[in-house]
Amino acid sequence: MRISVDRSKFEGVFSLLLTPFLKSGAVDWKTYERYVDWQLAKRPHGLFAVCGSSDMKWLTLEERLELARIAVKRAGDVPVAATGNLLPDPADHRDEVRRMAETGVAAVVLVPPPGMGTDQKRLGQHFAVLAEEAGCPVIVYEWPMVQPYLLDAGIYGELVQQQGLIGIKDTTCTMEGIAAKIEAAPESVVYQANHPFMLDAIRKGARGIMAISTAANADLVIDFWNSAVAGDAAAVEKHRTLVMLDNVLTHQGGYNATAKLLANLQGMEMELVCRNPIVLRDETIKVVELFHEMVYQIPNAVK
């Protein structure tokens, strides 16, 4: 059954949500509520809860569902998307997707099960079954934490036409791959995760952003997005800042603790603990601090 949906409601910048943890490793639910509110104050077009930046690979199903529920409750009319099929056995995904849809999310996000991408037709069929089960708008995410994770552009186009898919978080990281998705389904929202080609992709017809730069600096991404879609010449310099930010965040493998540090520097206090253990080196901490100083504390440093 093809789901009819107004895709324009899902265009723009969707901020990725981090999961704050206590020093014990337990989810810090009170800080998460404050963090969601902090993200919403930046006025993103949507939120992406239960994503790679949320440490979703290391969360239990019940934790994932609760993170989605809280985000939905606090977001109001702002659409929330959340990944819905992470259990090890794909046979369990239908029930998992149904439960995620019941949290009230505006869209369920689907990721490829490990290994299934070797048979693109089978992967497409799996996504189609889950889209039926969800009974709500669906987005596909080429999640790099599984192998293989890319979705053939032709299969993607079929899912858009037959299942009414909203769009895809593309991680091909090539203009050829991005353009192929846009051409296969120009009515869909091809979200950008890649920073170097972000401006080129928007000019090509990409209609959204879901990138790690939004986890702590959604204000910069939204400002860039507004300039880019308006065709403003300032978008070029703003894009360069985001490319720099991407490198800061991933310096020495420090993401997503680097994003938590950037949030702290802006007054959103949380522990730097991640379920995927990350130890920030002094050099990386200094890089993050210098970026924050350059963008937020030195007048007119970045325009």
N, C-alpha and C positions, 0 to 999 in steps of 0.2 A: 504494500500500500504506500503510495506516495504522500508524504506529509507536506501540506501547504503551509508555507511560512514566509513572513515578511523579512527577507534577509537584511534589509536596510537597518533593522534594529540591532544587528550583530556586526555592523561595520565600525571601524575605528580602532581605538587603542583599548585592548583588554589587559588590565594589570595582572601580572602573575602574583600569586599570594605565597609568601613564605610561611613556614610553620615554626612559630617560636617554641623552644623547648626549655624546660628547667635544667639545671645542672645535672639532675638525676637522669635526664633523657626522656622524661615524661612530657607530654604536650602541655604547654603553658597556656591554658584556655583563656584566662583573663587577659593575658597580653595579646593573644590572638584577636580577641574582640576589639581591643584598642587599636591593633594594627590594621584590621579591616576598616575601621572608622577612619584611620589615618590615610589609608589608600583612597577611600571614597572622597575624602576632603580634597584630593587632587583632581577630582571630577573626570575619571576615566569613563570611557563609553561602556565598559563592562569589566568584570572580574573573572579571572581564571583560577578558581580554587582547585585543590587536589591536582597539581601539575608537577612537572619535574622539579621546579623550584620549591615545592612543598615537601620535598623528600618523600614523594608518594610511594616510591619503591620500598621504603622502609616503614611505612605506616600499616596498621591493621585495617581491615575493612571497616570496623566500627569507628575507628579514628577518622578514616576518610569520609564516612557518612556524616559524622558530627561536624567536621570542618566545613562541609558543604552546607549543612543546615544552618550553622551560625552565619556563614557568609550570606546566604539567602535572606535570613531574617534581618540582618543589618543593612543589606543593600537596597531594600525597598524596590523601587522601579528599575534599578540598574541591573541589567542581566548578568547572571552568574553561570559560568560553565564549569563543569567538573568531570574529571576522568572517571569512567564507570566500569572498566573491564580489566582489572589488574590481577585477579586471582590466578594461581598457577595453571589450573586446568580450564581450558576454553569451554568445556562443558558446563562450567559453573557461571559463565559470563552472562547468560540470559537473566538469571535471578539477580546477579550483582547489578546489572544495568537497570533492571526494574527498580531495585531498592534505591539506587542513586537518583533515578527520575522522581521517586516519591519524596525526596528531600525538597522538591520544589525548584530545582535548578531550571534555568531557562533553556539549557542545552546540555546534553550528555556528550562527553568527549570519548572517542574510541581510539585505542592504540593497538598496533599489531601484536598478536601473541608471538612470543619467541619462536623463530623458525618458520612460521606460517607464510611469511613474505616470499619464501622461495617458490611458492605456487600462488601467483598473483590472482588467478581466478578464484581459488579457494579462499584467499584473504578477502576478496570482494564479496563473496557469498557470506562469509562470516560477518562482515560489517553489515550486510543487508539484513541478515537475521536479527542482529542486535538492534538495528535501527527500528525494525518492526516491534521488537520487545519494549524499547524505550517509550514509544508512543509520544515522543516529544522531539523537538529539533535536535539534530546530531551534527557534531563536528568530528573530523578525523585528525589525528595528530601523529605525524611521523616522528615517534619518540626515539631518540638516539640510544636509549638505554637498553633496547632490544636489537637483535640482529635477525634478518635484515629488516630495516624499518621504513624504507621508502615504498610509496604506493604508485603504481603505474598510472600515468596521466589518463590513459584511456579508461582504466577501471574506475578511476576517480570520476571522470565525466559520466560514466554509466550510473554511478551511485547518486550523483546530483540529479540526473534526469529521472531515474526510477524510484529512488527513495527520498528525494527532496533534501538531500544533504545540504546543510548551510554552507559548509566550506571546509577548509583544511589548514592546519598549521604546518606549513611547508618547511622542511629542513633539508632540501636538496643542496642548498647553499651555492647554487649556480643559477645564472640568469636563464640558461636553457631549460633547467628543470622548473623554475618558477613560471616562465613563459608558457611552458607546455601545459601546466595546470590551468592557467588563466585562459588559454586558448581552448582547452577541453571543456571548460565550464565557465564562460565569461560572466554568467549571472551569479556565480558563487562568490564567497568571500575567501580569497587566498591570503591567509594571515602570514605575516613575515616574522621569522625568528632571527634571520641572518641580518647582521648590521651593515657589512660592506656594500651589499646590493640593495639595501632598503629603499633608498631614494629612487634608484632605477626601477625597482619593482613597482613602486607606487605610480610612477610615470607610465609603466607598462599596463597598469590596471589592477594591481593588488589593492584590496579594499579594507585591509586591517593589519594590525600589529599585535603579536603576542611574543614578546622578547624579554630576555633576562634583565634588560635595562629598566623595565617597568617595576621590578620587585622593590626597588628603593627609590627610583628616580623617575616615576611616571610623569611628573611635571615636565621634565625635559623631553620625554617622548611625545607627550600630548602637544607641547609647543611645536616640536618638529612636525608632527602630523598635520597640524593646522596650517603651517607654512607650506608643507609639501602639497597638500590637496588644493591649496589656493594658488599654487604656482608661484609662490613668493620666492624671490632670489635668496632671501635669508635662509631658506631651507638647506642650502648647500653647506653653510657654516654650521648650522645646527646638526646636520647629519654627521659632520666630522667629529663633533663633540660626542655623539652617540657611539661612533666607532671607537673613539678613545675610551669611553666608558666601558664598552664591551671588553676591551683589552685589560682595563683595570679590574673588572669583575673576575675575569678568568686568569689573572696573573698567578703563575705558579700553582694552578689547579685550586685556587682558593674559593671558587664559587660553590655554595651559596653563602658561606660565612662572610665573604666580602660584601654581599648585599646587606646582610644583617649589620655589619659594621657601618655601612653608609646610612642605613636607617637610624642607627644610634647617633651618628654625627648630626643628624637632622632633628634629634629630640625624640625619636621613636625608640625608646629603650627596650632592649631584649638581649637575652644571652646569645653568644655567638655559637652556641651548641647546635650541631647538626646530627641527625641519625646516621648519615653517611659521614664517618669521622673525618674532620678537616682540622688541621692545625695551621693557623696562619703564621707565616714567617714574618719577622720584623720588617723585612724589605717590602712585603706585600701590604702590611698595615700602613707603612709610610706612603706607598703609592696611592692607596685609598684615601688617606688623609690629605695628600697633596691635591688629588682630584677634587675632593670636596671643597678645599680651600679655594682652588682656582675658580670653581663654578659658583659657589655660594657666598664666599667671603671677600673676594677681590672684585671691587666694582668694575664692571665692563670688561672683565677678563675674557668672558665668552659671550658673544652676541648672537 
